[in-house]
């Protein structure tokens, strides 16, 4: 875990005190690198040469912190007021884990707008019934207490509650319905295959640090597109956006991730994800001067959960500082999500 005493040192790294070679000084054993590179190629694990590919200081700064020598790291970010995009392995698939719950919420709110159900309707929480990993296509569940949809969304987003998530996922029609909504929104490179409890039960089948599994995965760019579209009102009404973005502004998980090194006068609306050997955090950062950044960071490997969370914190701060330095005159993007 990151400790506060390290914050100054981390910021120093972001500002250039450490070189890319120093940031990636600790390497996996050769057997790991050989195994992964033989299957996918070195460029799939480590960002390409900074000098050859990344042409701006912002891109180079983010890429140096998102060094992938100890496991794949995918990053995408966009300043919504200018459209300037930063990407490191942004077109590569990563496990969504619980970051997919944003899409579940969006699909449910579409149903509310279509009159299929309401936020006041109550649905049963779904709890897992003991079963062996991979023993069935869908993990067995039992129904629990019924809660209003508003409460289920709050639990699913702010506390990443899997029982609430699967309750709403069943209401909307399962993973296929979420996929259809996302694809109708024009977002590709997103795939939800399993419900959350099945995903958790069967977790560990592959190591995402050295294996790309398209199931229940998205690219960082796809997730940033989803975040930006929700914030800017491309698909849902203002009332629906208030429900989702408001919950994201109250997230209590991932204190050591995206928001850890972001200045306290900025607002972070985010959703975390965690599975075997992977941590992620995706969200929106509202800056004090009125800008909004959509950010997605997916980290695998790094030897420990604490190290993965540290990477997310450092990358998020690099993005925040980098965009601030290049900010020109602009028209600010905004949305009223009920959190101000």
N, C-alpha and C positions, 0 to 999 in steps of 0.2 A: 504494500500500500504506500501511496505517496504521503509524506509527512510535510507539515507546513514549513519546517525548517529548510526544506529543500527547494521551496518555491523560488527563492532568489537565484539559486543555481540553475534551475530549469529555465527561467526567463533569460539568463545569460546565454544559455545554449541557443535559445531561439534567436537571440540578437546577434549570433554569429561567433560566440566564444568557442564553439566546438566545430570542427570541420566534419564533413560527411564521413570521412574515414574514422574519426574518433567516435562519432555517434554509432557506427557499426563495428566497433573494434572487437566486440565479442562475437564470435562466429559459432554456428552450429558445427558439430562434427562433420568431417568430410562425407561420411556415409549419408547423412541427411541431405546435404546439398547435392550429392551425386544422384541419390534416389529421385529427388524432385526434378532436378535439371534434366535427367535422362527422360523423364516422362513429359515434361512441359516446357523445358527450356529455361535458361537462366533469366531471360527477360520476363518470365511469368512470376518470378519470385522477387527479384530486385529491380527497382526502377532503373530505366536506362541511364546512360551517362548524362549527368546534369548539364555539362557543357554542350553536349551534342543535341539534346532534346528540349530542355527547359530554357526558354529565351528571356524570361523576365526574372528580376530579383525575387518577386513573390513566389513564382513557381519553383525557383531553386531553393528558396528557404523552406518551403513546405516539403519538397522532395527530400531534402537533406535530413529533416526530422523523421520523415516517413520511410527511413531506410528499412529495406525488407530482408536484410541478411539473416535475421533470426526468426523469420516467418513472414508470410505475405501481409502487406498493409495496403488497403485501398482507401483513397481519399477523393472526394469531390466537394467543391464549394463554389458558390456563385454569389456575387454582390447583386441583390435584386434591383438596385437603383441604376446599375450600369450594364449588367449582364456579363461582366467579366468572370470567366470560369477558370478554376484551378483544378487540375486532375492529376492524380498519381495512381496508376492502375485503375483509373475510374471506369474503364469499360470491362473490367474483369469481375466475374461472379464471386460473391462472398455470402456466407450464411447470414440470412436476415435475423435469425433468432427472434427476439421479441420486438425488434423494430418493425416487423410486419404488422404489429397491432395498430399502427397508424392507418394502414390500409383497411384493416377490419373495421375500425371506427368510421372511416370515410364511406365504406360500403353500407354500413348500417345507417348512417345519416342520409345517404341517398334514398334508402327505403323509407325513412321518415318523411322526406320531402315528397316522395311519390305516394304517400298515404298508406303504405303497407303496414306500418306500425307506428307507435308514438314513443316519445321519451318517457312517458308515464307508464307504459306497459311493463309488466313484471315478467321475468324469465328465470328459470332455475339455474343456479350455479351447477357446473358439471365437475364432478370429482373423479379421479382415477380409481379404477378397480384393479387390484394387483394382477399383473400379468407379466410374463417373461418378455424381454426385449425381442422384437421381430416375430413374436408368436402369432400376430394377426396384422392384417393390413391397417386396421384402425384400433387403437387402444380402447378397451372397454371402459365405460364411465357409468356413474350413477348420478341421479339428480339430487341436488341439495336444496337449500333455501332459495326462495324466489326473491329477487331484488329488482327494483325499477331500473330501466335501461340507463338512466342518468348515473345511477350508482355503479352499475357494471362498467360503464365507460370510465368513470373516475378510477375505479380499482384497476382496470386493465392498463390504463395509461400511467397513472401516478405511481402505482406500486407494482406494476407489471404482473398482476394477478392472472395466472393461467386459467383458473377455473372460471373467472369472469370472461376472459377472452374467448374460451371455447363455448360459453353460453351464447355470446353474441354471434360467434362464427356459425353455430348451428342455426340461429335465427335467419341469417342472411342466405344460407344455402350451402355452407361449407367452403373449403378453399377454392373450389372452382368458381364460385360466385365472386369472390374477392379478385381472383385473376381476371375475370371478365370485366369487372368495374375498372381495374387498373388499365387494362388494355384498351377499353373504350375511351379512357382518358388520354390515349395516345402514348402511353408509357410502355416501352418494350424492355427486354432484359430484366423482367420481374416474373418470378414463378413461385406460387404458393401451392405446395403439393399435399401437405399433411396438416391435420389439426394440431394445436399446440401440445396437447397431452401425449399424442403419438410421437411428435417430434422429440419431446423431452424423454419419453420412455426409451426410444431407440437412439438417443444421442450417443455419439462415440463410435459410430460405424466407420467413419473416416476421420482422419486428422486434417482439418481445413488448412493447416499450415503447409501441407504438402499434397493436398488433393483438392481439386475443384469439383464440387458436386452441384449440379444445376438445380436440384430439388430445393425448395424453400430458400431460394437465393435471389439476390438482386445485385446489380452493379451499383457502386456509389453514385454514378451519374443518374441512374434511374431513381434512386431514393431522393436525390436533390431535386429532381424534376417534380416528384410527388410533393415534397415539402413546399417548393416554390409555388406550385399550382394551388395548393390548399391555402397558402398565405395570401395569394393574390386574387383568390376567388374565381378561378377558372372553371370549377366544376360544381361547387356547393354554394349555398346561400350564406349570407352573413351570419344568420343564426346557427347554422350547422358548423361553420368555422369557429364560432365562439365556443361551442361545446368541445371540439377537438383541441384547438389551440389553447383554450383556457386550461384544459386538463394538462397539456404538455407544459404549461407555465408553472404547474404545481407538482411536477415530478419530484419524487423524493429518492428514487434510486440513482446510482451513478454519481454520487457527490464528488468522487475523485476523478471523474472523467471530463466531459466537455466543459463544464462550468467551473472546474477547480481553479484554473489559472486566469479565467476571464475576470476583468475588473468588476467590482461589485456594483458599479453604476450602469452596467450593461444588463440586459434582460435575456435570459436563456430559456427557451422553450424546447424541450427535448424528450427523446424516448430512447432508452437503453436496450441492449440485448446481450445475452450471455449464453454460451453453450460450451461444449468441450473444446478447450484450447482456442477460444475466440471470445472477444469482447467488442462491443460496438456502441456507438452513440450517434444519433442523428437528430438534427434540430435546427432551430432558427435563433440567431443571435441579433438582438436589437441593440444598436450602439447608442451612446448618449447623444451623438450628433444627428440621429434620425435615420441612419442606414439600417438595413436588415440583410444579414448573411444567412444563406441556407447552406448547411454543412452536414456531410455524412462521412464518418470515419469508421472503418472496419479493420480490426487488428487481430491477427492470428499469431500463434507461437509466442515468442519473447520469453519463454521458460516459466512464466508465472502470471497469475491474474493481475497482481500488483504492477508488474512491468507493462502489461497490456494497457492497463488504465493510465499509467504514466505516459505512455505513447499518445493516447487519445488526448490527454490534457495538454501535452506539449504541442501536438499538431494543431489543436483548436486555438491555442494562443498564437502560434505562428500565423495562422490564417487571419485571426483578429488583427494582429499588429501589421501584417503585410497589407491587408486591404486599407487600413487606416493611413498608411504611408503613401498609397497611390490614389487616394480618394480625390477626384476632381470635383468641379461644380457638377451638381446632379439634381435630378428630380427624385425625391425619396419615395420608395414603395412603402406602403403601410396597410394594415388591416386592423380593425377594431375587434379584438378577440376577448374583451372583457377582463383582461389581466392588468390593465394600466390603472 
